[in-house]
């Protein structure tokens, strides 16, 4: 990638296919070269409170190749790591993130809900999350608000110690993907999508609509819901023919992981990075 890249064949090392460019190698020598990269969903969120520094640090301890976190813009222009638009689910106190200052949000405890040993975990800023990303790892930054966050995101990434190849933006909002590609062209961006089944048993969006969206936004690839009824070899061939990367979320069952591995998926996002990596070996 810059960023996550990919074992499309046996001539893949680390983050990148060998095409005359050298990038960081995060694949251990004892791993099959066909293993997809393992992305820790909101950190090691099966074991630690999601979207906290504790969860991200644990993800590295569990051998994740990358972490994924959710980010919103605060009322005072800071970027913070939390999934929902409000803090009620994880902190008990009901604050709207977009209408709150960083100082307001930092007063909250977002670790105790998981286990008393995580009491005192705060909502981290993007800057704080970037600081715990090792030199040979990557972060997927999921934007949960709109494109208004992109200028602030550009500023934070410019000031960070990480290389552009270590940061990837992902979003369901195609306007966020397009704005990222325009304003921060040095990093990659993937469009996220899930699927809904209609009354006739057909899933939307269709593969053709997915590809149209990827092209329209300038996305570098697709990060898709791991829907086995939708994602098959023809779907993947369509993406590869269009020179698109192919990633899936959120996979915790080894049988599902094995299915997407057979399809040649580039990365698998999971709540259980150590567990899934071991089952895939």
Secondary structure as UniProt FT lines:
FT   STRAND          12..13
FT   TURN            14..15
FT   STRAND          16..17
FT   TURN            29..30
FT   TURN            33..34
FT   STRAND          37..41
FT   TURN            42..47
FT   TURN            50..51
FT   HELIX           53..61
FT   TURN            62..63
FT   STRAND          66..73
FT   TURN            75..76
FT   STRAND          79..81
FT   HELIX           88..91
FT   HELIX           97..99
FT   HELIX           102..106
FT   TURN            112..114
FT   HELIX           116..118
FT   TURN            119..120
FT   HELIX           126..131
FT   TURN            135..136
FT   STRAND          138..143
FT   HELIX           147..149
FT   HELIX           150..159
FT   HELIX           164..166
FT   STRAND          167..171
FT   HELIX           174..183
FT   TURN            185..186
FT   STRAND          188..193
FT   STRAND          196..197
FT   TURN            199..200
FT   STRAND          203..204
FT   HELIX           207..217
FT   STRAND          221..225
FT   TURN            228..230
FT   HELIX           233..241
FT   TURN            242..243
FT   STRAND          245..249
FT   HELIX           254..262
FT   TURN            263..264
FT   STRAND          267..270
FT   HELIX           273..280
//
